Amino acid sequence: MKKPLQLFLTFFKIGTFTLGGGYAMLSMVEKAVVDQKKWIPNDEFWDMIAVVQSLPGVFAVNTALYVGHRVAGTKGAFAAMLGAIIPSITIILLLATVFREYRDQPVVERIFKGIRPCVVALILAPSLRMIKSAKVTWKTAIIPIATVFLIWWCKISPAYIILAAIAGSLIYAVIINRKAKKTEAEP
Amino acid sequence: MIYLQLLWVFVKIGVLGFGGGYAMLSLIQHEVVEHYAWMTTTEFADMVAISQMTPGPISINLATYVGYTAGGFGGSLLASFALCLPSVIMVYFILKLFMSKKNNTLMNNTLKGLKPAIAGLIFAAGLSMMNLQNFPDFGRGQYNISVIICILAFVASYFFKANPILLIVLSGVVGFFAY
């Protein structure tokens, strides 16, 4: 079988069977790409994931594009990407037509009335966990608080917040890099 | 016109979507519910639940559904591909740049700095969904079932890392019997 087709099928399978987003997918990709097909050596794969994780966009798509490109060039990149997203698109399109038909049914409405507050909790919980893992101190707490205030209260687009945060963090990162270099040079 | 809007919105989300699916969710919520009003806040909440329960990336699932709601079948394909477009460009032009160790450290440090803002972003999306549409019994009647569901789900998710799909199913069952 040609490599682009194999890539398509591999990612199609992963896209069809992974619940719970990008990171759940990662171990399946590793198993298929590193262990079974031996397309990419283990250490290179994880180096690549470290880079892909810091990029914007859909993590699963970025991973598929990179693996595909690395294994079989442009054709491989597109084959892997399509494999990763076609199951999602198909399932949602099928569900969307059904859901819009039955949304107003009292039974469906009752079920979703219970689900909506749960969704709100499912969004709030990871954001707080993220604050914990980002090691936000009382001094830096101003950043998430200001963000919440600007978006929720002032209705400012999150896009501007992200742009401003990128600019700020980039300056901060450059300063850290310089400091690290200085301490390297001095002793 | 609707196609151009969908293209612009989802390319923007693809470029600025740092920090995973939930971070993108806050961008999508702002554009789709608040700015363009393609969806109501309840429809968005329903869709997040469905995206969470179906396989595949949450953001692709959401893009497909939003595109379908706003522009039919063509809209759904357009929105999903628009979301992927920046990634495609990145693989060719930017990835090589980041593969060098120096640039990668810089990028990782930048991302670390971004994290508190992204956390705030996601929290704001959750807050924006705390309204009477999603909590219809708030302040009416003696039992605020929606508030109880939200608090219990939050505790289960934050402290016990409960499986989100399980929580959604349980909340649906509670809703079925309680309303």
Interface residues (C-beta under 8 A of the other chain):
Chain A: G15 T16 F17 T18 L19 G20 G21 G22 Y23 A50 V51 S54 L55 P56 G57 V58 F59 A60 V61 N62 L65 Y66 H69 A77 M81 A84 I85 P87 S88 I89 I91 I92 L93 L95 A96 F99 R103 V107 E109 R110 I111 F112 K113 G114 I115 R116 P117 C118 V119 V120 A121 L122 I123 L124 A125 P126 S127 L128 R129 M130 I131 S133 A134 V136 T140 A141 I143 P144 I145 A146 T147 V148 I151 W152 K155 S157 P158 A159 I161 I162 L163 A165 I166 G168 S169 L170 Y172 A173 V174 I176 N177
Chain B: K12 G14 V15 L16 G17 F18 G19 G20 G21 Y22 M24 L25 S26 L27 H30 E31 E34 H35 T42 A45 D46 V48 A49 I50 S51 Q52 M53 T54 P55 G56 P57 I58 S59 I60 N61 T64 Y65 Y68 T69 F73 S76 L77 S80 L83 C84 P86 S87 V88 M90 V91 Y92 I94 L95 F98 M99 N104 T105 L106 M107 N108 N109 T110 L111 K112 G113 L114 K115 P116 A117 I118 A119 G120 L121 I122 F123 A124 A125 G126 L127 S128 M129 M130 N134 F135 P136 I145 S146 V147 I149 C150 I151 L152 A153 F154 S157 Y158 P164 I165 L167 I168 L170 S171 G172 V173 V174 G175 F176 A178 Y179
